[in-house]
Amino acid sequence: MSLSKKQTGVAIGAAALAVVIAGGITAAIVSGGGESNAVAAETTAADGFDLTSQNAAERPRLDKVDEAVQALEESGFQPIEEGKLTVATTGGAAPLSIFASDDNSTLIGSEVDFAQLIADGLGLEFNPVAVSWADWPLGVSSGKYDIVASNVTVTEERLDIFDIASYRVDLLGFYVAKDSDIEKIESAEDIEGLKIVVGSGTNQEEVLLRWNDELEAEGKQPAELAYYDDQAAAQLALQSGRVDATFGPNAMGAFGAVNTGETKLAGLVPGGWPQTANIGATTKKDNGLIEPIAIVLEHALESGAYDEVLQRWALEDEAVDTIEINPPGLPRQ
């Protein structure tokens, strides 16, 4: 889940882990801050995503981008392993980064796809490494990993320590049952009297609490917040009508909607509401790598490979128009 900014600390963040069992898929979910052990997807839904190792073989690829390779050479950056780009990723968050269902070594997911494009464009062999969320900040800072691609949200605290090339918008999503009469949840007035599943201590909980304050100030009925430790039980509650909606990281909600066909998107909210924020590839500050990465990502955006990645993981809503280096992040707390 996306942790409250009060809990994220300087750059490392606090741990938040939820295990989701939906449509025959087991995956540990984490977004923008949270600790995850590598959890393999168990099966693939017939009409959903291919979560086997074949997914890796079919991911979008890029040719070497000469401009990026030249920029890399001029930067003086030296990969941790010669000829390779070593990328830290959590390996436990569908659809961002998970292990393939048919082995325990092949990493797949949208973040892994973006990292593959970066390695391709830089003319380096892709070397993904599954790590816990708590381990990547020190690992990148100490030079153990070249970059991290793991749903890292840009914050002002992180920009003190890291360089970030943004490639996705950080969004939270309201999801309702497929046959629900609810069509739109985008503001305080839309949640009046609803019962909504949300994670405790998360950014999304803060959004709902603020919206409830608005409703109460206007003499209206606030939403009832429902907290489930077992996310499978939360999904059953949604399907049975015991709750009206779930509210969490959009990437996970979109994945579940496509994979099960039992839910639909009702509304999107910026991950740092009311501020907007982006997610990006993260490197040690001033090591010379971020500019070549941005060149590759911009090339991917222009060539269509960028859109291919988003489309194959149902994340089109999180597209950016341009790649930015160290864009404004969520404010300090």
BATOR-783942 format. One record per residue (C-alpha): y, x, z; residue in three letters. Coordinates in steps of 0.1 Angstrom, whole numbers, plus 5000, padded with zeros to 4 digits. Each point is the difference from the previous one (the first is absolute). Example, Ala and Ser with C-alpha at 12.3 -4.5 7.8 and 13.67 -1.06 7.14 Angstrom:
MIZA; 4955; 5123; 5078; ALA .
MIZA; 5034; 5014; 4993; SER .
END
This chain:
MIZA; 5000; 5000; 5000; MET .
MIZA; 5036; 5010; 4996; SER .
MIZA; 5012; 5013; 5034; LEU .
MIZA; 5033; 4990; 5016; SER .
MIZA; 5026; 5027; 4994; LYS .
MIZA; 5004; 5003; 5038; LYS .
MIZA; 4964; 5012; 5000; GLN .
MIZA; 5000; 5024; 4971; THR .
MIZA; 5017; 5029; 5019; GLY .
MIZA; 5014; 5028; 4980; VAL .
MIZA; 4976; 5004; 4972; ALA .
MIZA; 4965; 4995; 5012; ILE .
MIZA; 4999; 4963; 5011; GLY .
MIZA; 4978; 4982; 5023; ALA .
MIZA; 4965; 4988; 4993; ALA .
MIZA; 4992; 4965; 4987; ALA .
MIZA; 4966; 4992; 4985; LEU .
MIZA; 4986; 4967; 4989; ALA .
MIZA; 4966; 4995; 4985; VAL .
MIZA; 4998; 4974; 4973; VAL .
MIZA; 4969; 4983; 4988; ILE .
MIZA; 5007; 4979; 4970; ALA .
MIZA; 4981; 4992; 4968; GLY .
MIZA; 4972; 5023; 5011; GLY .
MIZA; 5023; 5030; 5004; ILE .
MIZA; 5005; 5020; 5032; THR .
MIZA; 5031; 5021; 5002; ALA .
MIZA; 5023; 5015; 5026; ALA .
MIZA; 5035; 4989; 4993; ILE .
MIZA; 5031; 5021; 5007; VAL .
MIZA; 5035; 5000; 4985; SER .
MIZA; 5030; 5024; 5003; GLY .
MIZA; 4988; 5012; 5034; GLY .
MIZA; 4967; 4998; 5017; GLY .
MIZA; 4968; 5018; 5007; GLU .
MIZA; 4969; 4995; 4979; SER .
MIZA; 4964; 5013; 5000; ASN .
MIZA; 4984; 5001; 4966; ALA .
MIZA; 4983; 4967; 4995; VAL .
MIZA; 4981; 4994; 4968; ALA .
MIZA; 5001; 4967; 4981; ALA .
MIZA; 4966; 4985; 5002; GLU .
MIZA; 4998; 4978; 4969; THR .
MIZA; 5020; 4988; 4971; THR .
MIZA; 5010; 4964; 4994; ALA .
MIZA; 4987; 4987; 4967; ALA .
MIZA; 5035; 4989; 4988; ASP .
MIZA; 5021; 5025; 5019; GLY .
MIZA; 5003; 5037; 4999; PHE .
MIZA; 4974; 5026; 4990; ASP .
MIZA; 4997; 5021; 5032; LEU .
MIZA; 4972; 5022; 4987; THR .
MIZA; 5005; 5037; 4990; SER .
MIZA; 5004; 4987; 4965; GLN .
MIZA; 5034; 4990; 5010; ASN .
MIZA; 5010; 5036; 5003; ALA .
MIZA; 4987; 5008; 4966; ALA .
MIZA; 5021; 4973; 4985; GLU .
MIZA; 5033; 5007; 5018; ARG .
MIZA; 5031; 5005; 4978; PRO .
MIZA; 5006; 5037; 4991; ARG .
MIZA; 5028; 5021; 4987; LEU .
MIZA; 5002; 5031; 4978; ASP .
MIZA; 5017; 5030; 5014; LYS .
MIZA; 5038; 4995; 5001; VAL .
MIZA; 5016; 5032; 4987; ASP .
MIZA; 5033; 4994; 5017; GLU .
MIZA; 4984; 4995; 5033; ALA .
MIZA; 4977; 5030; 4996; VAL .
MIZA; 5031; 5022; 4992; GLN .
MIZA; 5019; 4985; 5030; ALA .
MIZA; 4970; 5008; 5022; LEU .
MIZA; 4998; 5036; 4988; GLU .
MIZA; 5037; 5005; 5005; GLU .
MIZA; 4999; 4985; 5035; SER .
MIZA; 4978; 5028; 5013; GLY .
MIZA; 4976; 4974; 5016; PHE .
MIZA; 4965; 5012; 5005; GLN .
MIZA; 4972; 4974; 5005; PRO .
MIZA; 4978; 5004; 5031; ILE .
MIZA; 4971; 5005; 4977; GLU .
MIZA; 5007; 5018; 4968; GLU .
MIZA; 4999; 4976; 4970; GLY .
MIZA; 4996; 4969; 5022; LYS .
MIZA; 5023; 4974; 5015; LEU .
MIZA; 4987; 4992; 5035; THR .
MIZA; 5009; 4965; 5009; VAL .
MIZA; 4996; 4984; 5034; ALA .
MIZA; 4992; 4963; 5000; THR .
MIZA; 4985; 4977; 5027; THR .
MIZA; 4969; 4988; 4982; GLY .
MIZA; 4999; 4968; 5020; GLY .
MIZA; 5025; 4975; 4987; ALA .
MIZA; 4992; 4977; 4971; ALA .
MIZA; 5014; 4999; 4974; PRO .
MIZA; 5020; 5032; 5008; LEU .
MIZA; 4973; 5025; 5007; SER .
MIZA; 4963; 4994; 5008; ILE .
MIZA; 4967; 5015; 4993; PHE .
MIZA; 4979; 4987; 4971; ALA .
MIZA; 4974; 4975; 5010; SER .
MIZA; 4972; 5020; 4985; ASP .
MIZA; 5007; 5033; 5016; ASP .
MIZA; 5018; 5016; 5029; ASN .
MIZA; 5020; 5026; 4982; SER .
MIZA; 5018; 4984; 4971; THR .
MIZA; 5035; 4987; 5009; LEU .
MIZA; 5015; 4972; 4981; ILE .
MIZA; 5031; 4977; 5003; GLY .
MIZA; 5036; 4998; 4988; SER .
MIZA; 5012; 5029; 5021; GLU .
MIZA; 4972; 5022; 4987; VAL .
MIZA; 5008; 4989; 4964; ASP .
MIZA; 5036; 5011; 5004; PHE .
MIZA; 4989; 5033; 5015; ALA .
MIZA; 4977; 5005; 4970; GLN .
MIZA; 5029; 4995; 4976; LEU .
MIZA; 5021; 5025; 5019; ILE .
MIZA; 4973; 5026; 4999; ALA .
MIZA; 4994; 4994; 4963; ASP .
MIZA; 5037; 5003; 4991; GLY .
MIZA; 5003; 5032; 5019; LEU .
MIZA; 4969; 5015; 4982; GLY .
MIZA; 4981; 5003; 5033; LEU .
MIZA; 4965; 4989; 5010; GLU .
MIZA; 5001; 4969; 5023; PHE .
MIZA; 4987; 5008; 5035; ASN .
MIZA; 5002; 4969; 5022; PRO .
MIZA; 4992; 5004; 5037; VAL .
MIZA; 4994; 4971; 5024; ALA .
MIZA; 5019; 5004; 5033; VAL .
MIZA; 5011; 4978; 5029; SER .
MIZA; 5035; 4987; 4999; TRP .
MIZA; 5009; 5020; 5031; ALA .
MIZA; 4990; 5033; 4983; ASP .
MIZA; 5020; 5000; 4968; TRP .
MIZA; 5035; 5008; 5014; PRO .
MIZA; 4989; 5033; 5016; LEU .
MIZA; 4976; 5007; 4971; GLY .
MIZA; 5028; 4997; 4974; VAL .
MIZA; 5025; 5019; 5022; SER .
MIZA; 4976; 5028; 5007; SER .
MIZA; 4989; 5004; 4964; GLY .
MIZA; 4965; 4986; 5005; LYS .
MIZA; 5006; 4974; 4973; TYR .
MIZA; 5024; 5002; 4970; ASP .
MIZA; 5010; 4964; 5001; ILE .
MIZA; 4991; 4967; 5017; VAL .
MIZA; 4995; 4968; 4980; ALA .
MIZA; 4992; 4973; 5026; SER .
MIZA; 5026; 4972; 5000; ASN .
MIZA; 5026; 5022; 5016; VAL .
MIZA; 5033; 4980; 5005; THR .
MIZA; 5033; 5019; 4996; VAL .
MIZA; 5018; 5002; 5033; THR .
MIZA; 5030; 5021; 5010; GLU .
MIZA; 4979; 5017; 5027; GLU .
MIZA; 4973; 5010; 4974; ARG .
MIZA; 5027; 5013; 4977; LEU .
MIZA; 5009; 5025; 5027; ASP .
MIZA; 4966; 5017; 4995; ILE .
MIZA; 4987; 4989; 4966; PHE .
MIZA; 5010; 4995; 4964; ASP .
MIZA; 4989; 4967; 4985; ILE .
MIZA; 4999; 4989; 4964; ALA .
MIZA; 4999; 4962; 5000; SER .
MIZA; 4977; 4980; 4978; TYR .
MIZA; 4995; 4966; 5017; ARG .
MIZA; 5021; 4974; 5018; VAL .
MIZA; 4989; 4994; 5036; ASP .
MIZA; 4993; 4962; 5002; LEU .
MIZA; 4986; 4976; 5025; LEU .
MIZA; 4983; 4969; 4987; GLY .
MIZA; 4994; 4964; 5013; PHE .
MIZA; 4966; 4987; 4988; TYR .
MIZA; 4987; 4965; 5003; VAL .
MIZA; 4968; 4982; 4991; ALA .
MIZA; 4995; 4995; 4963; LYS .
MIZA; 5002; 4962; 5005; ASP .
MIZA; 5029; 5001; 5024; SER .
MIZA; 5031; 4978; 4993; ASP .
MIZA; 5022; 5029; 5011; ILE .
MIZA; 5017; 5014; 4969; GLU .
MIZA; 5027; 5023; 5014; LYS .
MIZA; 5006; 5020; 5032; ILE .
MIZA; 5030; 5023; 4996; GLU .
MIZA; 5024; 4992; 5029; SER .
MIZA; 5002; 4987; 5035; ALA .
MIZA; 5002; 4963; 4989; GLU .
MIZA; 4967; 5004; 4981; ASP .
MIZA; 4980; 5008; 5031; ILE .
MIZA; 5013; 4971; 5022; GLU .
MIZA; 4970; 4986; 5019; GLY .
MIZA; 4974; 5021; 4982; LEU .
MIZA; 4972; 5019; 5017; LYS .
MIZA; 4999; 5035; 4986; ILE .
MIZA; 4976; 5029; 5005; VAL .
MIZA; 5018; 5033; 5007; VAL .
MIZA; 4992; 5034; 5015; GLY .
MIZA; 5013; 5007; 5034; SER .
MIZA; 5027; 5028; 5002; GLY .
MIZA; 5005; 5001; 4962; THR .
MIZA; 5030; 4998; 4978; ASN .
MIZA; 4989; 4966; 4988; GLN .
MIZA; 4998; 4987; 5035; GLU .
MIZA; 5036; 5011; 5005; GLU .
MIZA; 5010; 4981; 4969; VAL .
MIZA; 4984; 4968; 5013; LEU .
MIZA; 5015; 5004; 5035; LEU .
MIZA; 5035; 5004; 4984; ARG .
MIZA; 4995; 4970; 4978; TRP .
MIZA; 4988; 4980; 5030; ASN .
MIZA; 5032; 5009; 5018; ASP .
MIZA; 5020; 4986; 4971; GLU .
MIZA; 4980; 4968; 5001; LEU .
MIZA; 5004; 4995; 5037; GLU .
MIZA; 5037; 5007; 4998; ALA .
MIZA; 5002; 4971; 4975; GLU .
MIZA; 4979; 4978; 5022; GLY .
MIZA; 4970; 5001; 4976; LYS .
MIZA; 4963; 5005; 5008; GLN .
MIZA; 4990; 5037; 4999; PRO .
MIZA; 4968; 5012; 4984; ALA .
MIZA; 4970; 5006; 5022; GLU .
MIZA; 4987; 5035; 4997; LEU .
MIZA; 4963; 5004; 5001; ALA .
MIZA; 4984; 5034; 5009; TYR .
MIZA; 4964; 5008; 4989; TYR .
MIZA; 4983; 5033; 5009; ASP .
MIZA; 4973; 4990; 4975; ASP .
MIZA; 5016; 4996; 4966; GLN .
MIZA; 4968; 4983; 4986; ALA .
MIZA; 5006; 4973; 5026; ALA .
MIZA; 5036; 4998; 4989; ALA .
MIZA; 4990; 4994; 4964; GLN .
MIZA; 4975; 4973; 5011; LEU .
MIZA; 5028; 4984; 5020; ALA .
MIZA; 5022; 4999; 4969; LEU .
MIZA; 4972; 4985; 4979; GLN .
MIZA; 4993; 4973; 5026; SER .
MIZA; 5036; 4991; 5003; GLY .
MIZA; 5003; 5011; 5037; ARG .
MIZA; 5029; 5022; 4989; VAL .
MIZA; 5024; 4995; 4971; ASP .
MIZA; 5006; 5036; 4988; ALA .
MIZA; 4994; 5037; 5005; THR .
MIZA; 5028; 5026; 4999; PHE .
MIZA; 4994; 5037; 4995; GLY .
MIZA; 5001; 5028; 4975; PRO .
MIZA; 5001; 4985; 4965; ASN .
MIZA; 4976; 5025; 4985; ALA .
MIZA; 4972; 4988; 5022; MET .
MIZA; 5009; 4964; 4995; GLY .
MIZA; 5001; 5004; 4963; ALA .
MIZA; 4966; 5018; 5000; PHE .
MIZA; 4984; 4972; 5021; GLY .
MIZA; 5015; 4972; 4977; ALA .
MIZA; 4985; 5016; 4969; VAL .
MIZA; 4967; 5010; 5016; ASN .
MIZA; 4992; 4967; 5016; THR .
MIZA; 5020; 4974; 4981; GLY .
MIZA; 5005; 4981; 5032; GLU .
MIZA; 5037; 5008; 5008; THR .
MIZA; 5033; 5001; 4981; LYS .
MIZA; 5033; 5017; 5004; LEU .
MIZA; 5028; 4979; 5015; ALA .
MIZA; 5028; 5025; 5004; GLY .
MIZA; 5010; 5036; 5002; LEU .
MIZA; 5022; 5017; 5025; VAL .
MIZA; 5013; 5037; 5000; PRO .
MIZA; 4978; 5021; 5023; GLY .
MIZA; 5030; 5011; 5020; GLY .
MIZA; 5017; 4966; 5001; TRP .
MIZA; 5029; 4995; 4997; PRO .
MIZA; 5002; 5035; 4986; GLN .
MIZA; 4979; 5009; 4969; THR .
MIZA; 4978; 5031; 4999; ALA .
MIZA; 4978; 5018; 4975; ASN .
MIZA; 4966; 5018; 5002; ILE .
MIZA; 4994; 5034; 4985; GLY .
MIZA; 4982; 5033; 4996; ALA .
MIZA; 5009; 5022; 5029; THR .
MIZA; 5002; 5038; 5002; THR .
MIZA; 5012; 5027; 5024; LYS .
MIZA; 5038; 5001; 4998; LYS .
MIZA; 5016; 5025; 4976; ASP .
MIZA; 4967; 5015; 4988; ASN .
MIZA; 5010; 4994; 4963; GLY .
MIZA; 4973; 4975; 4992; LEU .
MIZA; 5018; 4967; 5002; ILE .
MIZA; 5021; 5004; 4968; GLU .
MIZA; 4969; 5007; 4978; PRO .
MIZA; 4983; 4970; 5016; ILE .
MIZA; 5029; 4978; 4992; ALA .
MIZA; 5000; 5012; 4964; ILE .
MIZA; 4963; 4991; 4996; VAL .
MIZA; 5005; 4965; 5016; LEU .
MIZA; 5030; 4993; 4978; GLU .
MIZA; 4978; 5010; 4970; HIS .
MIZA; 4972; 4977; 5013; ALA .
MIZA; 5025; 4971; 5003; LEU .
MIZA; 5013; 5005; 4965; GLU .
MIZA; 4965; 5005; 4984; SER .
MIZA; 4985; 4968; 5016; GLY .
MIZA; 4975; 5018; 5022; ALA .
MIZA; 5021; 4990; 5030; TYR .
MIZA; 4997; 4963; 4991; ASP .
MIZA; 4963; 5004; 4994; GLU .
MIZA; 4995; 5012; 5036; VAL .
MIZA; 5019; 4971; 5015; LEU .
MIZA; 4983; 4974; 4977; GLN .
MIZA; 4965; 5011; 5008; ARG .
MIZA; 5007; 4996; 5038; TRP .
MIZA; 5020; 4968; 4997; ALA .
MIZA; 5032; 5017; 5013; LEU .
MIZA; 5024; 4992; 4971; GLU .
MIZA; 5025; 4985; 5025; ASP .
MIZA; 5004; 5035; 5016; GLU .
MIZA; 5012; 5017; 4968; ALA .
MIZA; 5032; 5021; 5000; VAL .
MIZA; 5023; 5004; 4970; ASP .
MIZA; 5005; 5038; 5005; THR .
MIZA; 4986; 5028; 5021; ILE .
MIZA; 5023; 5013; 5027; GLU .
MIZA; 4999; 5032; 5021; ILE .
MIZA; 5008; 4994; 5036; ASN .
MIZA; 5015; 4965; 4996; PRO .
MIZA; 5017; 4984; 5030; PRO .
MIZA; 4974; 4992; 5026; GLY .
MIZA; 4996; 4975; 5028; LEU .
MIZA; 5026; 5008; 5027; PRO .
MIZA; 4995; 5020; 5031; ARG .
MIZA; 4992; 4981; 5032; GLN .
END
